Amino acid sequence: MVCAQGKVHIDFGAAGDRDVWVADAPLVPASTLKSKEATLDLPLPTDQKSRLYIWDHDTGNLASKAIG
């Protein structure tokens, strides 16, 4: 993951079925960014308490990282 001027570049290493969202809690929101690509560019929010969440449907894993 690389952060640069208001966005984050995520390299998953391989394509796969994932949901990506930014929130202050791990609850899956009604709307998420669906990604099947190996990389993703995501705008960063200005909220300093937010976390980036990635749910990998192929493995069932949920990952999170503090951002801001």
Backbone as ProteinMPNN parsed JSONL, in Angstrom:
{"seq_chain_A": "MVCAQGKVHIDFGAAGDRDVWVADAPLVPASTLKSKEATLDLPLPTDQKSRLYIWDHDTGNLASKAIG", "coords_chain_A": {"N_chain_A": [[0.851, -1.166, 0.0], [0.613, 2.155, -0.914], [0.662, 5.535, -0.073], [-0.264, 8.65, -1.42], [-0.653, 12.033, -1.904], [-3.633, 12.428, -1.274], [-4.673, 9.995, -2.117], [-4.65, 6.391, -2.119], [-2.66, 3.703, -3.18], [-3.215, 0.396, -3.763], [-1.775, -2.735, -3.886], [-2.65, -5.862, -4.499], [-1.382, -8.13, -5.286], [-2.461, -10.182, -6.781], [-5.28, -10.824, -8.917], [-8.67, -10.86, -7.677], [-11.767, -11.465, -5.858], [-13.012, -8.824, -4.153], [-14.19, -6.592, -1.555], [-13.928, -3.188, -0.803], [-13.624, -0.597, 1.558], [-13.827, 2.523, 3.386], [-14.024, 3.442, 6.703], [-15.08, 4.136, 10.14], [-15.607, 1.94, 11.606], [-15.727, -1.673, 11.476], [-18.055, -2.627, 10.276], [-19.764, -3.719, 7.42], [-20.595, -1.454, 4.982], [-23.597, -0.315, 3.225], [-22.859, 0.313, 0.668], [-20.036, -0.521, -1.111], [-16.739, -0.491, -2.554], [-16.235, -2.515, -5.222], [-13.774, -4.797, -6.2], [-11.959, -6.574, -8.551], [-9.543, -6.59, -9.602], [-5.876, -6.696, -9.644], [-4.672, -4.451, -8.602], [-5.506, -1.288, -7.032], [-6.587, 2.064, -6.982], [-7.465, 4.353, -4.599], [-9.36, 7.074, -3.372], [-8.408, 9.022, -0.541], [-10.033, 9.626, 2.576], [-10.691, 12.615, 4.565], [-11.055, 12.33, 7.241], [-9.452, 11.72, 10.207], [-9.723, 9.506, 11.861], [-10.396, 7.307, 10.448], [-10.426, 4.005, 8.956], [-9.067, 1.744, 6.585], [-10.675, -0.888, 5.007], [-10.561, -4.189, 3.792], [-12.167, -6.788, 2.319], [-11.626, -9.948, 1.455], [-13.109, -12.05, -0.625], [-12.418, -14.485, -1.711], [-10.685, -15.724, 0.116], [-11.925, -15.233, 2.5], [-10.893, -13.551, 4.358], [-10.611, -10.555, 6.347], [-9.116, -7.513, 6.248], [-7.587, -4.676, 7.825], [-6.471, -1.265, 8.113], [-5.19, 1.548, 9.746], [-5.7, 4.844, 8.579], [-4.612, 8.112, 7.611]], "CA_chain_A": [[0.0, 0.0, 0.0], [1.379, 3.395, -1.032], [-0.171, 6.731, 0.053], [0.286, 9.821, -2.101], [-1.514, 13.18, -2.176], [-5.069, 12.239, -1.277], [-5.127, 8.692, -2.58], [-3.839, 5.249, -1.731], [-2.519, 2.684, -4.219], [-3.155, -0.909, -3.129], [-1.37, -3.828, -4.776], [-3.054, -7.107, -3.859], [-0.511, -9.206, -5.737], [-3.183, -10.996, -7.768], [-6.699, -10.495, -9.054], [-9.544, -11.602, -6.774], [-13.059, -10.853, -5.551], [-12.843, -8.074, -2.907], [-14.913, -5.368, -1.228], [-13.033, -2.228, -0.162], [-14.321, 0.577, 2.054], [-13.193, 3.327, 4.427], [-15.012, 3.727, 7.744], [-14.515, 4.144, 11.484], [-15.985, 0.665, 12.212], [-15.617, -2.714, 10.455], [-19.334, -3.025, 9.694], [-19.799, -3.543, 5.966], [-21.627, -0.481, 4.611], [-24.495, -0.709, 2.14], [-22.163, 0.527, -0.596], [-18.586, -0.699, -1.043], [-16.075, -0.525, -3.847], [-15.946, -3.893, -5.628], [-12.541, -4.861, -6.973], [-11.5, -7.894, -8.983], [-8.222, -6.344, -10.186], [-4.727, -6.915, -8.768], [-4.326, -3.173, -7.979], [-6.631, -0.379, -6.854], [-6.323, 3.42, -6.52], [-8.621, 4.746, -3.8], [-9.222, 8.389, -2.747], [-8.362, 8.99, 0.915], [-10.906, 10.594, 3.258], [-9.99, 13.574, 5.419], [-11.29, 11.944, 8.632], [-8.234, 11.134, 10.766], [-10.022, 8.299, 12.622], [-10.874, 6.279, 9.53], [-9.631, 2.821, 8.654], [-9.29, 1.115, 5.298], [-11.053, -2.289, 5.181], [-10.577, -4.994, 2.574], [-12.741, -8.112, 2.549], [-11.261, -10.835, 0.355], [-14.133, -13.092, -0.679], [-11.799, -15.767, -2.074], [-10.094, -16.328, 1.309], [-12.753, -14.955, 3.662], [-10.147, -12.669, 5.262], [-10.904, -9.134, 6.442], [-7.927, -6.778, 6.677], [-7.824, -3.244, 8.068], [-5.283, -0.459, 8.399], [-5.497, 2.947, 10.055], [-5.242, 5.802, 7.567], [-4.714, 9.501, 8.045]], "C_chain_A": [[0.897, 1.229, 0.0], [0.412, 4.569, -0.964], [0.512, 7.9, -0.635], [-0.814, 10.827, -2.374], [-2.989, 12.839, -2.347], [-5.562, 10.927, -1.84], [-4.17, 7.615, -2.091], [-3.833, 4.254, -2.895], [-2.318, 1.346, -3.511], [-2.794, -1.947, -4.183], [-1.655, -5.131, -4.038], [-2.158, -8.281, -4.245], [-1.142, -10.1, -6.776], [-4.631, -10.536, -7.821], [-7.514, -11.352, -8.088], [-10.806, -10.821, -6.494], [-12.98, -10.181, -4.179], [-13.843, -6.926, -2.795], [-13.943, -4.48, -0.466], [-13.868, -1.048, 0.31], [-13.494, 1.266, 3.127], [-14.28, 3.71, 5.415], [-14.317, 3.792, 9.09], [-14.905, 2.886, 12.258], [-15.987, -0.404, 11.122], [-16.934, -3.18, 9.847], [-19.334, -2.747, 8.197], [-20.915, -2.571, 5.622], [-22.482, -0.991, 3.46], [-23.812, -0.59, 0.781], [-20.659, 0.4, -0.374], [-18.035, -0.642, -2.459], [-15.727, -1.978, -4.14], [-14.696, -3.88, -6.487], [-12.199, -6.304, -7.295], [-10.099, -7.802, -9.576], [-7.114, -6.616, -9.169], [-4.287, -5.636, -8.061], [-5.562, -2.287, -7.912], [-6.106, 0.966, -6.391], [-7.589, 3.927, -5.855], [-8.399, 6.131, -3.219], [-9.233, 8.242, -1.227], [-9.33, 10.002, 1.502], [-10.074, 11.539, 4.117], [-10.148, 13.242, 6.897], [-10.076, 11.186, 9.166], [-8.479, 9.834, 11.526], [-10.427, 7.13, 11.732], [-9.888, 5.131, 9.388], [-10.019, 2.334, 7.261], [-9.576, -0.355, 5.569], [-11.066, -2.972, 3.818], [-11.075, -6.382, 2.95], [-12.46, -8.943, 1.309], [-12.236, -12.008, 0.356], [-13.548, -14.461, -1.031], [-11.245, -16.487, -0.839], [-10.983, -16.191, 2.543], [-12.092, -14.022, 4.658], [-10.643, -11.227, 5.197], [-9.657, -8.455, 6.995], [-8.295, -5.322, 6.91], [-6.506, -2.563, 8.404], [-5.742, 0.964, 8.684], [-4.929, 3.83, 8.958], [-5.39, 7.202, 8.131], [-3.613, 9.913, 8.958]], "O_chain_A": [[1.821, 1.338, 0.806], [-0.562, 4.605, -1.716], [1.71, 8.122, -0.463], [-1.81, 10.494, -3.016], [-3.53, 12.952, -3.447], [-6.767, 10.757, -2.025], [-3.035, 7.894, -1.703], [-4.867, 3.997, -3.513], [-1.366, 1.18, -2.75], [-3.426, -2.027, -5.237], [-0.976, -5.461, -3.066], [-2.185, -9.32, -3.585], [-0.436, -10.716, -7.575], [-5.138, -9.931, -6.876], [-7.092, -12.45, -7.724], [-10.909, -9.647, -6.849], [-12.893, -10.863, -3.158], [-14.284, -6.365, -3.798], [-13.219, -4.951, 0.411], [-14.717, -0.547, -0.427], [-12.582, 0.675, 3.704], [-15.326, 4.234, 5.032], [-13.117, 3.538, 9.189], [-14.577, 2.764, 13.439], [-16.224, -0.086, 9.957], [-16.928, -4.053, 8.979], [-18.946, -1.663, 7.761], [-22.075, -2.835, 5.939], [-22.138, -1.973, 2.804], [-24.155, -1.315, -0.152], [-20.079, 1.116, 0.441], [-18.78, -0.734, -3.435], [-14.994, -2.604, -3.373], [-14.564, -3.056, -7.393], [-12.157, -7.153, -6.405], [-9.532, -8.808, -10.003], [-7.382, -6.752, -7.975], [-3.607, -5.702, -7.036], [-6.537, -2.5, -8.633], [-5.262, 1.019, -5.496], [-8.659, 3.933, -6.464], [-7.35, 6.369, -2.62], [-9.983, 7.429, -0.686], [-9.445, 11.117, 0.992], [-8.894, 11.29, 4.364], [-9.445, 13.813, 7.73], [-9.716, 10.133, 8.639], [-7.521, 9.116, 11.814], [-10.77, 6.062, 12.24], [-8.695, 5.264, 9.658], [-11.159, 2.496, 6.825], [-8.814, -1.011, 6.279], [-11.523, -2.406, 2.826], [-10.484, -7.063, 3.787], [-12.996, -8.668, 0.235], [-12.187, -12.86, 1.243], [-14.129, -15.489, -0.681], [-11.321, -17.712, -0.748], [-10.825, -16.932, 3.513], [-12.673, -13.728, 5.703], [-11.042, -10.739, 4.139], [-9.198, -8.787, 8.087], [-9.205, -4.795, 6.27], [-5.566, -3.182, 8.903], [-6.571, 1.519, 7.963], [-3.824, 3.6, 8.467], [-6.203, 7.441, 9.024], [-3.575, 11.061, 9.401]]}, "name": "protein", "num_of_chains": 1, "seq": "MVCAQGKVHIDFGAAGDRDVWVADAPLVPASTLKSKEATLDLPLPTDQKSRLYIWDHDTGNLASKAIG"}
